[in-house]
Amino acid sequence: MFFTPGTHKDHGLPYSPFKAIVAPRPIGWISTVSKEGIPNLAPYSFFNAMSELPPMVGFSSSPGSNGEPKDSLINIQDTGEFVVNIVSKDQINAMSDTSADLSHKTSEFDFAGLTPEPSELVAAPRVKGAPCQLECKLWDILPMPEMAEGLSNKWVMGKVIGIHIQDEVIVDGKVDVMKYNPAARLGYMDYATVDHVFEIERPKTSG
Ligand SMILES: Cc1cc2nc3c(=O)[nH]c(=O)nc-3n(C[C@H](O)[C@H](O)[C@H](O)COP(=O)(O)O)c2cc1C
């Protein structure tokens, strides 16, 4: 099968398969604080690490249902800071609850029964119980091509300035991914967790 974006229905696919193809995707569970001081939390799966030195992360925010920017983007534009919380299997339902479209004045922490914890270097709080959290400073926001007139996704890039790892997930000096079982987003309404990990050695080069 071959088709161009937007024509999937003409090919017997009722839903766009794009997200199911680029899968699994990590979930950036983004916490911010508004300039009025209200904590905000939402999941973003058009998210990834972008480089190791310096450590950089990015996520894409689509326009909200009213065509306006989503709260996470507004808060990051206002404060220049955010935290990426890693979603473990234990918190996956709470993560889903935080995707609710709430008013700018309502905190998803309260809505989902989660506890905000102070960060070390940024004002945005962390999610208590998340196995790892990355404190970030905004690097840049890039508009992507328009999806409709005047509407585009925004690519938000952050430089990681502080890293929290819960002690329980460190084994022999390494983060043990099976200990915290990060949730990943697939297509449609599907998610995945890690149930098998194996190593592959890099090829030896002769110089
Ligand atoms: C697993 C998951 C992944 C999501 N990924 C994205 C995404 O990458 N970009 C986006 O704009 N919205 C995404 N959403 C929807 C937002 O979480 C949702 O619009 C949320 O209300 C935004 O909250 P905010 O206005 O507080 O930022 C996702 C939702 C879920 C459940």
The ligand as a Tripos MOL2 file, in Angstrom:
@<TRIPOS>MOLECULE
LIG
   31    33     1     0     0
SMALL
NO_CHARGES

@<TRIPOS>ATOM
      1 C1         -0.5190    9.7210   25.7370 C.3       1 LIG1
      2 C2         -0.8950   11.0800   25.2080 C.ar      1 LIG1
      3 C3         -0.0300   11.7320   24.3700 C.ar      1 LIG1
      4 C4         -0.3390   13.0150   23.8880 C.ar      1 LIG1
      5 N1          0.5530   13.6400   23.0560 N.ar      1 LIG1
      6 C5          0.3020   14.8880   22.6180 C.ar      1 LIG1
      7 C6          1.2510   15.5510   21.7820 C.ar      1 LIG1
      8 O1          2.3080   15.0410   21.4510 O.2       1 LIG1
      9 N2          0.9510   16.8320   21.3880 N.ar      1 LIG1
     10 C7         -0.2090   17.4530   21.7640 C.ar      1 LIG1
     11 O2         -0.4130   18.6160   21.3910 O.2       1 LIG1
     12 N3         -1.1240   16.8370   22.5530 N.ar      1 LIG1
     13 C8         -0.8910   15.5830   22.9930 C.ar      1 LIG1
     14 N4         -1.7990   14.9510   23.8050 N.ar      1 LIG1
     15 C9         -3.0020   15.6690   24.2270 C.3       1 LIG1
     16 C10        -2.6840   16.6180   25.4050 C.3       1 LIG1
     17 O3         -2.1810   15.8990   26.5150 O.3       1 LIG1
     18 C11        -3.9940   17.3530   25.8070 C.3       1 LIG1
     19 O4         -4.3980   18.1890   24.7480 O.3       1 LIG1
     20 C12        -3.8650   18.1490   27.0910 C.3       1 LIG1
     21 O5         -5.1550   18.6040   27.4900 O.3       1 LIG1
     22 C13        -2.9670   19.3460   26.9580 C.3       1 LIG1
     23 O6         -2.8870   19.9420   28.2310 O.3       1 LIG1
     24 P1         -2.4100   21.4200   28.5060 P.3       1 LIG1
     25 O7         -3.3860   22.3480   27.8220 O.co2     1 LIG1
     26 O8         -2.4680   21.5000   30.0020 O.co2     1 LIG1
     27 O9         -1.0100   21.5500   27.9590 O.co2     1 LIG1
     28 C14        -1.5470   13.6490   24.2650 C.ar      1 LIG1
     29 C15        -2.4430   12.9640   25.1090 C.ar      1 LIG1
     30 C16        -2.1220   11.6850   25.5560 C.ar      1 LIG1
     31 C17        -3.1040   10.9610   26.4600 C.3       1 LIG1
@<TRIPOS>BOND
     1     1     2 1
     2     2     3 ar
     3     2    30 ar
     4     3     4 ar
     5     4     5 ar
     6     4    28 ar
     7     5     6 ar
     8     6     7 ar
     9     6    13 1
    10     7     8 2
    11     7     9 ar
    12     9    10 ar
    13    10    11 2
    14    10    12 ar
    15    12    13 ar
    16    13    14 ar
    17    14    15 1
    18    14    28 ar
    19    15    16 1
    20    16    17 1
    21    16    18 1
    22    18    19 1
    23    18    20 1
    24    20    21 1
    25    20    22 1
    26    22    23 1
    27    23    24 1
    28    24    25 2
    29    24    26 1
    30    24    27 1
    31    28    29 ar
    32    29    30 ar
    33    30    31 1
@<TRIPOS>SUBSTRUCTURE
     1 LIG1         1 GROUP 0 **** ****
